[in-house]
Amino acid sequence: MEDAGKKIRNLRERFNLTQKEFGKMILVDSNTEAKWERQAKIPEGANKKKVEFLLELVNHDNLKGVISKTLSHGRIPAAAALVGLLFALWNTYGTSLSDLWPQLGKKSNLLIGIEKLKQKVEDEKGRAIM
């Protein structure tokens, strides 16, 4: 996991997040995340898997874009849920994010529900402005 800290910091900075905010998004204490960035602490156990996932995420522009868009609306909890879902799928099925992305792009019940919720929120915002 050489250079993992630098890659994690670059990902955090790509999302324009503080260490505390990034820690919330990936569900680790901000002190732990800071130690990873400084390479003062080596992730172990479940956190090691999480770092492996983040290092794969660094290379996936589509997913980074979706997470960035979610964060741009100030929704760290929603981004944390998305990252958690992706991590669970990645970890459970032992597949790459590149293999997961096309599956998420299909009209699954989950994505249909998310699209309906997004449309509802946009409709409500449109009515509030008028």
RAURNOR-V678143 format. One line per field, one symbol per residue. phi: phi as a letter, one per 20 degrees, with the letter a starting at -180 (. if undefined). burial: b if it has 16 or more other ideal C-beta (glycine too) atoms within 10 Angstrom, else e. A space follows every 10 residues. Layout:
phi=???
burial=???
//
This chain:
phi=.fmfffffff fgfgeldfff ffgffdmcff fffffffele cefclfffff fgfffffged fffffffgff ffemdfffff ffffffffff ffeldeffff gfffffefgf ffffffffff ffffffffff
burial=eeebbebbbe bbeebebebe bbbbbbebee eebbbbbeee eebeeebeeb bbbbebbbeb eebeebbeeb beeeebeebb ebbeebbebb eeeeeebeeb eeebeeeeee eeeeeeeeee eeeeeeeeee
//
